[in-house]
Structures are given as C-alpha cells and as structure tokens.
Amino acid sequence: MFRDDLKEGEENELYAASVINPFLGVNLKKNPNSKGTDLIDKEMIVEVKFDRKRKTTGNVAIETKCYGKPSGISTTTGTHWCFVIGKDVYLSTVKEIREWLKEHHGEYRMVMGGYWKASLMALINKKQFNQLFIKIPNQQK
C-alpha cells in the first residue's frame, strides 16, 4: 500500500507541475532536497497531496499532526499546498490555509486517519475547500 501510494504521489507531483507551470509561468521541478516539499522553482515551493476519498466523502484531509507531533501543514517549509483530485489540480498558499484553519477552528472536523491512524487531520468540506483553493485550468487539453 505505502509503495503504491508513493508511486502515485510521485506521478501526481509531475502531473501537478505540468498543469501549474504553463498557467503560472513557472518552472516547477521535483525538489532534489525534498524534506516535506515536492516541487520547487525560484518563485515557489509546492507540497503536492492527493486524496482518493474526496469522491466518496466530499471532504479533503489536511494533516496537522502525526504521532502527536506537528506535521503536514503545521510544519511544511513550502509556500504553496496543492491537491490533485482525479485530473483536477487545486492550489493555495500555506499561509492562507494556516490562517483559515485558525480563524475557522470548530467549523471543520478533526479526525485521526492515514497509516495506522497516526495522523490528526482537518476535514475540509467542498464549500470550505473551494474558499481556500483555486482550480488550475489544465491548458494541456
């Protein structure tokens, strides 16, 4: 399972770069020194996530802790956070997400999930997600 997820994650990173680059006029590439960030350019550092449960739950999970320690959105050194959902790519700034999570605490659910249910995650519903993220048009079609 983990190896499959890792492979799918790497494929999604490349796909996200192929959609974001022409839209924003950047040159995102795989981060060779990745410590929680996936894509890098001189303008931005992007953490890429995918959430296969979005289609069934309507929610997207944003990790805040793992094994009781800050992780995910709480510790990323990235400037941007990206979700690949199917063939759609969504982007937001880390700063906006962190501020939104603080300002709207109590308006979203916090749940344990991920491998071994070790991650504390904020479940963001579709309406909240659309307030936070912009859909990047795929200009490759």
N, C-alpha and C positions, 0 to 999 in steps of 0.2 A: 504493500500500500504506500509506504513512505517513498519508495523509489519511483513508483508510478506518479505520485504527486510531485516529486522533484522534477521528473522529466516534463510533466505537464506544465509546471511552473516555469521552467526554462523556455519552453515553447511559447508560453503566454508572454514572457518578457520580450522575446524577439518580435512577436506579433504586436505588442503594445508599442514598441519602438517604431515599427513600420507604419503604424497609424498616427502616432503623435508627431514624429519627425516632419512629415510634409505639412501637417496642419499648423504647427508652431514654428516651423523653420529652424528646427534644432537638429542636432546630430547625436541623439542618444545611442549609446552603445553599452554592451554588457560591462558592468563595473568589475575590473580585474581584482580590485581590493575589497570585494563585497563583504561588508560587515553589517548586514541587515538592509543594505540598499542594493538594488538590482541594476539600474540603468543610470548612466552618468553622461553629462555634457558640461561644457563650461558654464552653461546657464542654469542647469537644474540637476538634481539628484532625485531619482524616482524609485519608490518602493512599489513593486507590482504584486497584486494579490488576485486570486480567483476564488470564487465562492460558488461551488456547484449546487448548494442547497437553495440559492436565491430563487430558482424557478419553482421550487415546491413550497418554500416558507414565505416568500415575499420579502424576506429580510436579508441584510448583509451584515456579517460579523466583522467587527474591528477589534482586534486583540489589544488589551491594555496591560495584562499581566500574564506571566507564565510561572507556574510553581511558586506563586505568591510574590514574585518579584516583578517590578515594572518591565514591560517589554512591548513590542509592537509599536503602536502609535505613540506610546509614552516615551520611548527611548530612541526611535529612529533618528538618524542623522540626515535623512532625506529632506528635501524641500517640498516634494510632492508625493501623493499617495494615489495609486492607480488601481482600478478594478477592471479585470477582463471578465465579462459575463457573456458567455456564448461568443459571438463575434463583435460584441459592443465593447468599446473602451471608454472608461469614465475616469476623470481626473479632478483632483482637488489639491489644495495646498495643505501641508501638515499643520501649519499654523491655524488655518480655518477649522480643520477638524478638531484639533485640541481645544480651541476656543468654544466651538459648538458643543462639544461633549461637556465642558464645564458649565456653560450657560443653560443647557437643557437637561442637566442631571435630573433624573426622576421621570423624564419623558420617554425614555427608552429602557429596555430591559437589559440587565447584566446577567449573563449565563456562563456556565462552565462548558467548555467544549474542546474541540481539537483532539489531538492524540492523547489518549489516556485521560481525557477531560481535565487536562492540566492548565488550560488557558482560560482566563477571565476575559469575556468578550462583550462589547456593547452591541446589541442587536438593533440595527437601524432599519426602520421600515421604508417602504418605497418612497413615500412622500418626503420623509426626512432625508433619504439618500439623494433625492432629486434637488433638495435645497442645498446640499453640500457639494455635489459632484456635477460636472458638466460632461455631456456625452461628446466625445471627439468624433467628428464625421470621418468616416473611412473614405479617403479620396482614391483608394486603390480600385474601386469597383469599376 
